């Protein structure tokens, strides 16, 4: 299971920029990896853990702007098409790093 967070936050005032930096920092601390500038993704063990992480992210979301999430199965994520550019071969962005106990 993958949890993807997509956001568009305002960057007008210094407060907006601070909120953006804090939100991005919290995503990274939660284990998200940047796919693109405003799209972060994280591998989750199951739907229940993805929903729990989604609730934690929602609690940290700034009031202004747009933040969206989507849960994808591994099969859906692996079926992603790259129209331009190359897919990352980084092990951090792979299902291989998930260990089930």
Biopython code that builds the backbone (N, CA, C, O; Angstrom):
import numpy as np
from Bio.PDB.StructureBuilder import StructureBuilder

atoms = [
    (1, "UNK", "N", (0.858, -1.174, 0.000)),
    (1, "UNK", "CA", (0.000, 0.000, 0.000)),
    (1, "UNK", "C", (0.899, 1.231, 0.000)),
    (1, "UNK", "O", (1.892, 1.290, 0.725)),
    (2, "UNK", "N", (0.540, 2.203, -0.817)),
    (2, "UNK", "CA", (1.246, 3.483, -0.867)),
    (2, "UNK", "C", (0.273, 4.600, -0.508)),
    (2, "UNK", "O", (-0.880, 4.602, -0.937)),
    (3, "UNK", "N", (0.755, 5.534, 0.277)),
    (3, "UNK", "CA", (-0.009, 6.728, 0.595)),
    (3, "UNK", "C", (0.685, 7.894, -0.080)),
    (3, "UNK", "O", (1.864, 8.155, 0.162)),
    (4, "UNK", "N", (-0.053, 8.595, -0.928)),
    (4, "UNK", "CA", (0.506, 9.722, -1.670)),
    (4, "UNK", "C", (-0.160, 11.002, -1.177)),
    (4, "UNK", "O", (-1.386, 11.088, -1.101)),
    (5, "UNK", "N", (0.655, 11.986, -0.847)),
    (5, "UNK", "CA", (0.186, 13.301, -0.418)),
    (5, "UNK", "C", (0.571, 14.314, -1.488)),
    (5, "UNK", "O", (1.736, 14.417, -1.872)),
    (6, "UNK", "N", (-0.425, 15.061, -1.965)),
    (6, "UNK", "CA", (-0.206, 16.103, -2.966)),
    (6, "UNK", "C", (-0.666, 17.422, -2.359)),
    (6, "UNK", "O", (-1.742, 17.496, -1.766)),
    (7, "UNK", "N", (0.138, 18.448, -2.505)),
    (7, "UNK", "CA", (-0.251, 19.716, -1.878)),
    (7, "UNK", "C", (0.154, 20.913, -2.708)),
    (7, "UNK", "O", (1.103, 20.878, -3.491)),
    (8, "UNK", "N", (-0.606, 21.973, -2.505)),
    (8, "UNK", "CA", (-0.350, 23.274, -3.112)),
    (8, "UNK", "C", (-0.582, 24.304, -2.016)),
    (8, "UNK", "O", (-1.720, 24.678, -1.731)),
    (9, "UNK", "N", (0.488, 24.750, -1.414)),
    (9, "UNK", "CA", (0.404, 25.694, -0.296)),
    (9, "UNK", "C", (0.855, 27.075, -0.750)),
    (9, "UNK", "O", (1.757, 27.192, -1.580)),
    (10, "UNK", "N", (0.234, 28.125, -0.212)),
    (10, "UNK", "CA", (0.639, 29.482, -0.596)),
    (10, "UNK", "C", (2.053, 29.796, -0.111)),
    (10, "UNK", "O", (2.502, 29.292, 0.918)),
    (11, "UNK", "N", (2.738, 30.636, -0.873)),
    (11, "UNK", "CA", (4.107, 31.030, -0.532)),
    (11, "UNK", "C", (4.246, 32.549, -0.625)),
    (11, "UNK", "O", (5.268, 33.054, -1.090)),
    (12, "UNK", "N", (3.231, 33.267, -0.187)),
    (12, "UNK", "CA", (3.213, 34.718, -0.327)),
    (12, "UNK", "C", (3.932, 35.402, 0.836)),
    (12, "UNK", "O", (4.864, 36.176, 0.620)),
    (13, "UNK", "N", (3.511, 35.123, 2.046)),
    (13, "UNK", "CA", (4.094, 35.786, 3.219)),
    (13, "UNK", "C", (5.165, 34.904, 3.860)),
    (13, "UNK", "O", (5.310, 33.731, 3.517)),
    (14, "UNK", "N", (5.900, 35.482, 4.784)),
    (14, "UNK", "CA", (6.915, 34.702, 5.508)),
    (14, "UNK", "C", (6.246, 33.615, 6.351)),
    (14, "UNK", "O", (6.812, 32.538, 6.542)),
    (15, "UNK", "N", (5.047, 33.896, 6.850)),
    (15, "UNK", "CA", (4.301, 32.885, 7.619)),
    (15, "UNK", "C", (3.920, 31.698, 6.727)),
    (15, "UNK", "O", (4.015, 30.544, 7.145)),
    (16, "UNK", "N", (3.485, 31.995, 5.486)),
    (16, "UNK", "CA", (3.158, 30.934, 4.527)),
    (16, "UNK", "C", (4.373, 30.054, 4.256)),
    (16, "UNK", "O", (4.265, 28.828, 4.253)),
    (17, "UNK", "N", (5.519, 30.672, 4.030)),
    (17, "UNK", "CA", (6.748, 29.916, 3.744)),
    (17, "UNK", "C", (7.157, 29.065, 4.940)),
    (17, "UNK", "O", (7.617, 27.935, 4.775)),
    (18, "UNK", "N", (6.989, 29.605, 6.143)),
    (18, "UNK", "CA", (7.308, 28.847, 7.361)),
    (18, "UNK", "C", (6.372, 27.643, 7.495)),
    (18, "UNK", "O", (6.813, 26.540, 7.816)),
    (19, "UNK", "N", (5.071, 27.864, 7.245)),
    (19, "UNK", "CA", (4.106, 26.759, 7.295)),
    (19, "UNK", "C", (4.443, 25.683, 6.268)),
    (19, "UNK", "O", (4.334, 24.492, 6.562)),
    (20, "UNK", "N", (4.852, 26.088, 5.067)),
    (20, "UNK", "CA", (5.257, 25.142, 4.022)),
    (20, "UNK", "C", (6.449, 24.307, 4.492)),
    (20, "UNK", "O", (6.439, 23.082, 4.376)),
    (21, "UNK", "N", (7.472, 24.978, 5.022)),
    (21, "UNK", "CA", (8.675, 24.265, 5.481)),
    (21, "UNK", "C", (8.345, 23.287, 6.603)),
    (21, "UNK", "O", (8.842, 22.161, 6.619)),
    (22, "UNK", "N", (7.509, 23.718, 7.535)),
    (22, "UNK", "CA", (7.117, 22.825, 8.645)),
    (22, "UNK", "C", (6.346, 21.615, 8.144)),
    (22, "UNK", "O", (6.610, 20.490, 8.567)),
    (23, "UNK", "N", (5.395, 21.841, 7.244)),
    (23, "UNK", "CA", (4.599, 20.748, 6.705)),
    (23, "UNK", "C", (5.488, 19.749, 5.965)),
    (23, "UNK", "O", (5.371, 18.539, 6.161)),
    (24, "UNK", "N", (6.367, 20.259, 5.122)),
    (24, "UNK", "CA", (7.285, 19.395, 4.365)),
    (24, "UNK", "C", (8.189, 18.614, 5.321)),
    (24, "UNK", "O", (8.427, 17.424, 5.116)),
    (25, "UNK", "N", (8.686, 19.271, 6.346)),
    (25, "UNK", "CA", (9.546, 18.613, 7.337)),
    (25, "UNK", "C", (8.793, 17.490, 8.051)),
    (25, "UNK", "O", (9.350, 16.414, 8.272)),
    (26, "UNK", "N", (7.532, 17.733, 8.411)),
    (26, "UNK", "CA", (6.721, 16.706, 9.069)),
    (26, "UNK", "C", (6.498, 15.506, 8.146)),
    (26, "UNK", "O", (6.536, 14.360, 8.594)),
    (27, "UNK", "N", (6.264, 15.771, 6.858)),
    (27, "UNK", "CA", (6.097, 14.661, 5.911)),
    (27, "UNK", "C", (7.352, 13.794, 5.871)),
    (27, "UNK", "O", (7.264, 12.566, 5.892)),
    (28, "UNK", "N", (8.504, 14.425, 5.815)),
    (28, "UNK", "CA", (9.766, 13.688, 5.769)),
    (28, "UNK", "C", (9.962, 12.900, 7.061)),
    (28, "UNK", "O", (10.410, 11.754, 7.025)),
    (29, "UNK", "N", (9.630, 13.505, 8.205)),
    (29, "UNK", "CA", (9.745, 12.801, 9.485)),
    (29, "UNK", "C", (8.794, 11.611, 9.572)),
    (29, "UNK", "O", (9.076, 10.645, 10.281)),
    (30, "UNK", "N", (7.675, 11.673, 8.860)),
    (30, "UNK", "CA", (6.711, 10.565, 8.824)),
    (30, "UNK", "C", (7.156, 9.459, 7.865)),
    (30, "UNK", "O", (6.503, 8.420, 7.771)),
    (31, "UNK", "N", (8.254, 9.676, 7.160)),
    (31, "UNK", "CA", (8.774, 8.644, 6.263)),
    (31, "UNK", "C", (8.405, 8.817, 4.806)),
    (31, "UNK", "O", (8.602, 7.902, 4.006)),
    (32, "UNK", "N", (7.869, 9.981, 4.443)),
    (32, "UNK", "CA", (7.514, 10.236, 3.049)),
    (32, "UNK", "C", (8.755, 10.601, 2.244)),
    (32, "UNK", "O", (9.697, 11.205, 2.758)),
    (33, "UNK", "N", (8.733, 10.221, 0.976)),
    (33, "UNK", "CA", (9.792, 10.561, 0.033)),
    (33, "UNK", "C", (9.209, 11.440, -1.060)),
    (33, "UNK", "O", (8.070, 11.246, -1.483)),
    (34, "UNK", "N", (9.993, 12.408, -1.516)),
    (34, "UNK", "CA", (9.520, 13.325, -2.539)),
    (34, "UNK", "C", (9.552, 12.649, -3.908)),
    (34, "UNK", "O", (10.598, 12.172, -4.349)),
    (35, "UNK", "N", (8.396, 12.611, -4.580)),
    (35, "UNK", "CA", (8.318, 12.136, -5.966)),
    (35, "UNK", "C", (8.528, 13.308, -6.914)),
    (35, "UNK", "O", (9.289, 13.222, -7.877)),
    (36, "UNK", "N", (7.840, 14.399, -6.621)),
    (36, "UNK", "CA", (7.970, 15.653, -7.336)),
    (36, "UNK", "C", (7.897, 16.746, -6.282)),
    (36, "UNK", "O", (7.733, 16.439, -5.101)),
    (37, "UNK", "N", (8.012, 18.001, -6.666)),
    (37, "UNK", "CA", (8.120, 19.072, -5.686)),
    (37, "UNK", "C", (6.986, 19.092, -4.663)),
    (37, "UNK", "O", (7.248, 19.341, -3.486)),
    (38, "UNK", "N", (5.770, 18.846, -5.050)),
    (38, "UNK", "CA", (4.658, 18.886, -4.101)),
    (38, "UNK", "C", (3.914, 17.563, -4.024)),
    (38, "UNK", "O", (2.730, 17.529, -3.687)),
    (39, "UNK", "N", (4.606, 16.476, -4.338)),
    (39, "UNK", "CA", (4.018, 15.141, -4.257)),
    (39, "UNK", "C", (4.972, 14.245, -3.478)),
    (39, "UNK", "O", (6.117, 14.027, -3.873)),
    (40, "UNK", "N", (4.468, 13.735, -2.362)),
    (40, "UNK", "CA", (5.263, 12.865, -1.491)),
    (40, "UNK", "C", (4.554, 11.522, -1.360)),
    (40, "UNK", "O", (3.325, 11.460, -1.365)),
    (41, "UNK", "N", (5.326, 10.460, -1.244)),
    (41, "UNK", "CA", (4.752, 9.122, -1.173)),
    (41, "UNK", "C", (5.432, 8.320, -0.068)),
    (41, "UNK", "O", (6.609, 8.523, 0.229)),
    (42, "UNK", "N", (4.678, 7.415, 0.529)),
    (42, "UNK", "CA", (5.208, 6.574, 1.591)),
    (42, "UNK", "C", (4.650, 5.165, 1.440)),
    (42, "UNK", "O", (3.480, 4.980, 1.105)),
    (43, "UNK", "N", (5.495, 4.181, 1.691)),
    (43, "UNK", "CA", (5.072, 2.789, 1.703)),
    (43, "UNK", "C", (4.444, 2.502, 3.060)),
    (43, "UNK", "O", (5.016, 2.841, 4.096)),
    (44, "UNK", "N", (3.269, 1.878, 3.055)),
    (44, "UNK", "CA", (2.565, 1.503, 4.282)),
    (44, "UNK", "C", (2.308, -0.001, 4.250)),
    (44, "UNK", "O", (2.157, -0.586, 3.177)),
    (45, "UNK", "N", (2.259, -0.610, 5.400)),
    (45, "UNK", "CA", (2.091, -2.058, 5.449)),
    (45, "UNK", "C", (0.677, -2.502, 5.092)),
    (45, "UNK", "O", (0.490, -3.587, 4.541)),
    (46, "UNK", "N", (-0.326, -1.670, 5.402)),
    (46, "UNK", "CA", (-1.707, -2.023, 5.082)),
    (46, "UNK", "C", (-2.571, -0.762, 5.083)),
    (46, "UNK", "O", (-2.088, 0.335, 5.362)),
    (47, "UNK", "N", (-3.848, -0.937, 4.768)),
    (47, "UNK", "CA", (-4.772, 0.199, 4.690)),
    (47, "UNK", "C", (-4.958, 0.873, 6.042)),
    (47, "UNK", "O", (-5.060, 2.096, 6.126)),
    (48, "UNK", "N", (-5.002, 0.077, 7.089)),
    (48, "UNK", "CA", (-5.198, 0.637, 8.429)),
    (48, "UNK", "C", (-4.045, 1.568, 8.815)),
    (48, "UNK", "O", (-4.281, 2.654, 9.345)),
    (49, "UNK", "N", (-2.812, 1.155, 8.557)),
    (49, "UNK", "CA", (-1.674, 2.023, 8.886)),
    (49, "UNK", "C", (-1.656, 3.258, 7.994)),
    (49, "UNK", "O", (-1.279, 4.339, 8.446)),
    (50, "UNK", "N", (-2.060, 3.111, 6.725)),
    (50, "UNK", "CA", (-2.126, 4.259, 5.819)),
    (50, "UNK", "C", (-3.142, 5.282, 6.323)),
    (50, "UNK", "O", (-2.891, 6.486, 6.272)),
    (51, "UNK", "N", (-4.287, 4.806, 6.808)),
    (51, "UNK", "CA", (-5.302, 5.720, 7.344)),
    (51, "UNK", "C", (-4.810, 6.425, 8.608)),
    (51, "UNK", "O", (-5.100, 7.603, 8.816)),
    (52, "UNK", "N", (-4.069, 5.709, 9.447)),
    (52, "UNK", "CA", (-3.516, 6.319, 10.664)),
    (52, "UNK", "C", (-2.513, 7.414, 10.307)),
    (52, "UNK", "O", (-2.516, 8.485, 10.914)),
    (53, "UNK", "N", (-1.663, 7.147, 9.331)),
    (53, "UNK", "CA", (-0.677, 8.143, 8.893)),
    (53, "UNK", "C", (-1.396, 9.326, 8.261)),
    (53, "UNK", "O", (-1.010, 10.475, 8.474)),
    (54, "UNK", "N", (-2.431, 9.052, 7.491)),
    (54, "UNK", "CA", (-3.212, 10.122, 6.862)),
    (54, "UNK", "C", (-3.825, 11.044, 7.921)),
    (54, "UNK", "O", (-3.855, 12.262, 7.740)),
    (55, "UNK", "N", (-4.310, 10.467, 9.021)),
    (55, "UNK", "CA", (-4.868, 11.285, 10.115)),
    (55, "UNK", "C", (-3.778, 12.146, 10.756)),
    (55, "UNK", "O", (-4.026, 13.306, 11.084)),
    (56, "UNK", "N", (-2.570, 11.591, 10.938)),
    (56, "UNK", "CA", (-1.472, 12.386, 11.514)),
    (56, "UNK", "C", (-1.084, 13.529, 10.588)),
    (56, "UNK", "O", (-0.828, 14.641, 11.047)),
    (57, "UNK", "N", (-1.040, 13.263, 9.291)),
    (57, "UNK", "CA", (-0.718, 14.316, 8.322)),
    (57, "UNK", "C", (-1.802, 15.392, 8.346)),
    (57, "UNK", "O", (-1.491, 16.582, 8.287)),
    (58, "UNK", "N", (-3.066, 14.988, 8.432)),
    (58, "UNK", "CA", (-4.168, 15.950, 8.465)),
    (58, "UNK", "C", (-4.057, 16.874, 9.668)),
    (58, "UNK", "O", (-4.397, 18.054, 9.578)),
    (59, "UNK", "N", (-3.589, 16.353, 10.783)),
    (59, "UNK", "CA", (-3.436, 17.174, 11.991)),
    (59, "UNK", "C", (-2.327, 18.211, 11.831)),
    (59, "UNK", "O", (-2.331, 19.219, 12.538)),
    (60, "UNK", "N", (-1.387, 17.991, 10.927)),
    (60, "UNK", "CA", (-0.252, 18.895, 10.729)),
    (60, "UNK", "C", (-0.425, 19.824, 9.531)),
    (60, "UNK", "O", (0.452, 20.638, 9.242)),
    (61, "UNK", "N", (-1.548, 19.704, 8.837)),
    (61, "UNK", "CA", (-1.765, 20.460, 7.609)),
    (61, "UNK", "C", (-2.076, 21.925, 7.907)),
    (61, "UNK", "O", (-2.921, 22.215, 8.754)),
    (62, "UNK", "N", (-1.396, 22.862, 7.212)),
    (62, "UNK", "CA", (-1.708, 24.285, 7.387)),
    (62, "UNK", "C", (-3.136, 24.577, 6.926)),
    (62, "UNK", "O", (-3.684, 23.867, 6.083)),
    (63, "UNK", "N", (-3.727, 25.627, 7.487)),
    (63, "UNK", "CA", (-5.108, 25.981, 7.149)),
    (63, "UNK", "C", (-5.239, 26.438, 5.703)),
    (63, "UNK", "O", (-6.197, 26.071, 5.022)),
    (64, "UNK", "N", (-4.295, 27.228, 5.231)),
    (64, "UNK", "CA", (-4.362, 27.763, 3.871)),
    (64, "UNK", "C", (-3.785, 26.749, 2.883)),
    (64, "UNK", "O", (-2.861, 26.004, 3.211)),
    (65, "UNK", "N", (-4.330, 26.732, 1.693)),
    (65, "UNK", "CA", (-3.815, 25.860, 0.648)),
    (65, "UNK", "C", (-4.661, 24.619, 0.449)),
    (65, "UNK", "O", (-5.733, 24.472, 1.037)),
    (66, "UNK", "N", (-4.160, 23.733, -0.389)),
    (66, "UNK", "CA", (-4.852, 22.509, -0.755)),
    (66, "UNK", "C", (-3.934, 21.326, -0.486)),
    (66, "UNK", "O", (-2.796, 21.301, -0.956)),
    (67, "UNK", "N", (-4.422, 20.346, 0.268)),
    (67, "UNK", "CA", (-3.668, 19.122, 0.552)),
    (67, "UNK", "C", (-4.598, 17.957, 0.261)),
    (67, "UNK", "O", (-5.714, 17.901, 0.778)),
    (68, "UNK", "N", (-4.137, 17.024, -0.567)),
    (68, "UNK", "CA", (-4.934, 15.860, -0.944)),
    (68, "UNK", "C", (-4.129, 14.596, -0.691)),
    (68, "UNK", "O", (-2.899, 14.618, -0.673)),
    (69, "UNK", "N", (-4.849, 13.485, -0.496)),
    (69, "UNK", "CA", (-4.171, 12.205, -0.327)),
    (69, "UNK", "C", (-4.876, 11.155, -1.160)),
    (69, "UNK", "O", (-6.062, 11.270, -1.468)),
    (70, "UNK", "N", (-4.127, 10.138, -1.515)),
    (70, "UNK", "CA", (-4.684, 9.005, -2.236)),
    (70, "UNK", "C", (-3.927, 7.760, -1.802)),
    (70, "UNK", "O", (-2.707, 7.785, -1.636)),
    (71, "UNK", "N", (-4.672, 6.662, -1.620)),
    (71, "UNK", "CA", (-4.056, 5.385, -1.268)),
    (71, "UNK", "C", (-4.028, 4.511, -2.511)),
    (71, "UNK", "O", (-5.038, 4.349, -3.196)),
    (72, "UNK", "N", (-2.870, 3.956, -2.788)),
    (72, "UNK", "CA", (-2.680, 3.113, -3.961)),
    (72, "UNK", "C", (-2.142, 1.754, -3.541)),
    (72, "UNK", "O", (-1.318, 1.658, -2.632)),
    (73, "UNK", "N", (-2.606, 0.719, -4.197)),
    (73, "UNK", "CA", (-2.014, -0.595, -3.964)),
    (73, "UNK", "C", (-0.662, -0.629, -4.666)),
    (73, "UNK", "O", (-0.368, 0.227, -5.501)),
    (74, "UNK", "N", (0.147, -1.605, -4.330)),
    (74, "UNK", "CA", (1.447, -1.741, -4.993)),
    (74, "UNK", "C", (1.272, -1.958, -6.493)),
    (74, "UNK", "O", (2.042, -1.433, -7.298)),
    (75, "UNK", "N", (0.254, -2.735, -6.864)),
    (75, "UNK", "CA", (0.008, -3.006, -8.281)),
    (75, "UNK", "C", (-0.344, -1.715, -9.022)),
    (75, "UNK", "O", (0.143, -1.481, -10.128)),
    (76, "UNK", "N", (-1.194, -0.874, -8.413)),
    (76, "UNK", "CA", (-1.542, 0.400, -9.031)),
    (76, "UNK", "C", (-0.328, 1.312, -9.142)),
    (76, "UNK", "O", (-0.129, 1.969, -10.163)),
    (77, "UNK", "N", (0.478, 1.349, -8.096)),
    (77, "UNK", "CA", (1.659, 2.207, -8.093)),
    (77, "UNK", "C", (2.663, 1.747, -9.147)),
    (77, "UNK", "O", (3.242, 2.569, -9.857)),
    (78, "UNK", "N", (2.867, 0.441, -9.249)),
    (78, "UNK", "CA", (3.827, -0.101, -10.214)),
    (78, "UNK", "C", (3.350, 0.083, -11.656)),
    (78, "UNK", "O", (4.163, 0.054, -12.581)),
    (79, "UNK", "N", (2.042, 0.271, -11.858)),
    (79, "UNK", "CA", (1.494, 0.465, -13.202)),
    (79, "UNK", "C", (1.601, 1.915, -13.666)),
    (79, "UNK", "O", (1.110, 2.256, -14.742)),
    (80, "UNK", "N", (2.231, 2.765, -12.872)),
    (80, "UNK", "CA", (2.386, 4.171, -13.235)),
    (80, "UNK", "C", (3.186, 4.286, -14.525)),
    (80, "UNK", "O", (4.199, 3.608, -14.697)),
    (81, "UNK", "N", (2.732, 5.138, -15.424)),
    (81, "UNK", "CA", (3.408, 5.353, -16.702)),
    (81, "UNK", "C", (4.274, 6.599, -16.605)),
    (81, "UNK", "O", (3.856, 7.614, -16.048)),
    (82, "UNK", "N", (5.464, 6.519, -17.141)),
    (82, "UNK", "CA", (6.372, 7.665, -17.186)),
    (82, "UNK", "C", (6.330, 8.226, -18.603)),
    (82, "UNK", "O", (6.901, 7.649, -19.529)),
    (83, "UNK", "N", (5.661, 9.334, -18.755)),
    (83, "UNK", "CA", (5.526, 9.960, -20.064)),
    (83, "UNK", "C", (6.815, 10.673, -20.440)),
    (83, "UNK", "O", (7.220, 10.678, -21.603)),
    (84, "UNK", "N", (7.444, 11.268, -19.455)),
    (84, "UNK", "CA", (8.703, 11.974, -19.672)),
    (84, "UNK", "C", (9.589, 11.713, -18.464)),
    (84, "UNK", "O", (9.090, 11.656, -17.340)),
    (85, "UNK", "N", (10.873, 11.556, -18.668)),
    (85, "UNK", "CA", (11.790, 11.300, -17.568)),
    (85, "UNK", "C", (11.946, 9.813, -17.299)),
    (85, "UNK", "O", (11.344, 8.982, -17.978)),
    (86, "UNK", "N", (12.744, 9.493, -16.320)),
    (86, "UNK", "CA", (13.054, 8.113, -15.979)),
    (86, "UNK", "C", (12.565, 7.791, -14.572)),
    (86, "UNK", "O", (12.632, 8.645, -13.687)),
    (87, "UNK", "N", (12.079, 6.585, -14.354)),
    (87, "UNK", "CA", (11.675, 6.204, -12.990)),
    (87, "UNK", "C", (12.887, 6.084, -12.076)),
    (87, "UNK", "O", (13.983, 5.731, -12.513)),
    (88, "UNK", "N", (12.671, 6.385, -10.804)),
    (88, "UNK", "CA", (13.734, 6.271, -9.814)),
    (88, "UNK", "C", (13.957, 4.803, -9.480)),
    (88, "UNK", "O", (13.001, 4.060, -9.253)),
    (89, "UNK", "N", (15.206, 4.390, -9.449)),
    (89, "UNK", "CA", (15.536, 3.007, -9.091)),
    (89, "UNK", "C", (16.012, 2.937, -7.650)),
    (89, "UNK", "O", (16.566, 1.925, -7.219)),
    (90, "UNK", "N", (15.797, 4.003, -6.913)),
    (90, "UNK", "CA", (16.202, 4.083, -5.516)),
    (90, "UNK", "C", (15.450, 3.052, -4.686)),
    (90, "UNK", "O", (14.227, 2.961, -4.789)),
    (91, "UNK", "N", (16.138, 2.286, -3.878)),
    (91, "UNK", "CA", (15.528, 1.255, -3.037)),
    (91, "UNK", "C", (14.562, 1.858, -2.028)),
    (91, "UNK", "O", (13.623, 1.185, -1.603)),
    (92, "UNK", "N", (14.771, 3.118, -1.632)),
    (92, "UNK", "CA", (13.883, 3.778, -0.678)),
    (92, "UNK", "C", (12.478, 3.941, -1.238)),
    (92, "UNK", "O", (11.510, 3.987, -0.479)),
    (93, "UNK", "N", (12.359, 4.029, -2.546)),
    (93, "UNK", "CA", (11.064, 4.232, -3.189)),
    (93, "UNK", "C", (10.514, 2.919, -3.738)),
    (93, "UNK", "O", (9.669, 2.927, -4.634)),
    (94, "UNK", "N", (10.978, 1.815, -3.217)),
    (94, "UNK", "CA", (10.596, 0.510, -3.716)),
    (94, "UNK", "C", (9.863, -0.291, -2.647)),
    (94, "UNK", "O", (10.058, -0.079, -1.451)),
    (95, "UNK", "N", (9.025, -1.205, -3.094)),
    (95, "UNK", "CA", (8.333, -2.099, -2.162)),
    (95, "UNK", "C", (9.307, -3.085, -1.527)),
    (95, "UNK", "O", (8.970, -3.719, -0.528)),
    (96, "UNK", "N", (10.502, -3.226, -2.083)),
    (96, "UNK", "CA", (11.491, -4.154, -1.540)),
    (96, "UNK", "C", (11.942, -3.776, -0.148)),
    (96, "UNK", "O", (12.439, -4.630, 0.587)),
    (97, "UNK", "N", (11.785, -2.526, 0.235)),
    (97, "UNK", "CA", (12.225, -2.098, 1.564)),
    (97, "UNK", "C", (11.211, -2.438, 2.643)),
    (97, "UNK", "O", (11.519, -2.330, 3.830)),
    (98, "UNK", "N", (9.998, -2.851, 2.253)),
    (98, "UNK", "CA", (8.962, -3.212, 3.209)),
    (98, "UNK", "C", (9.203, -4.620, 3.712)),
    (98, "UNK", "O", (9.323, -5.557, 2.923)),
    (99, "UNK", "N", (9.276, -4.768, 5.022)),
    (99, "UNK", "CA", (9.494, -6.074, 5.643)),
    (99, "UNK", "C", (8.275, -6.401, 6.483)),
    (99, "UNK", "O", (7.915, -5.646, 7.386)),
    (100, "UNK", "N", (7.644, -7.514, 6.188)),
    (100, "UNK", "CA", (6.477, -7.962, 6.940)),
    (100, "UNK", "C", (6.926, -8.921, 8.038)),
    (100, "UNK", "O", (7.661, -9.874, 7.776)),
    (101, "UNK", "N", (6.488, -8.669, 9.255)),
    (101, "UNK", "CA", (6.868, -9.526, 10.389)),
    (101, "UNK", "C", (5.657, -10.292, 10.866)),
    (101, "UNK", "O", (5.753, -11.073, 11.812)),
]
sb = StructureBuilder()
sb.init_structure("model")
sb.init_model(0)
sb.init_chain("A")
sb.init_seg("    ")
for serial, (resi, resn, name, xyz) in enumerate(atoms, 1):
    if name == "N":
        sb.init_residue(resn, " ", resi, " ")
    sb.init_atom(name, np.array(xyz, "f"), 0.0, 1.0, " ", f" {name:<3s}", serial, name[0])
structure = sb.get_structure()
